[in-house]
Amino acid sequence: MLAPLGRVLVVDDSEVSRALIRVNLELEGFEVVTAIDGQDCMDRVLYIRPDLITLDVVMPRLDGFSTAIRLRSDVRTVRVPIVMVTAAAQERDLARGREVGVDAYLTKPFEPAHLIHIVRRLIPPRPSDSVSGQV
């Protein structure tokens, strides 16, 4: 079995959204771990050590923007790419995403291929992912 392309932490309070994102990423070869809201993400992120985090905006306990701020203020998670995957798509939401330092903003409903493209762009290939081309 091939090693996963990277570990993605999917944070969304909707079970349907978590499952949709999980299935699409796993089909592409990513390992996926899920969290039910921002607080669950913060409680587990250091243990999970994701290569990328997807965040919904509207969640109980700790919303996506607050979670992103906390992730960006911790030296251990400051460099982990964050993709907002949310129905909150007004210009003020996008501006807030830029303010808090998210790397990409994807609005629901989304094309799975677009999600995959963003995740592949933000997770650097691992050394074992490339073929040297030598015979």
ABEGO torsion letter per residue (X at the ends): XBBBAEBBBBBBABAAAAAAAAAAAAAAGBBBBBBABAAAAAAAAAAAGBABBBBBABBBGBBAAAAAAAAAABAAAAABBBBBBBABABAAAAAAAAAAGBABBBBOBBBAAAAAAAAAAABBBBAAABBAGBX
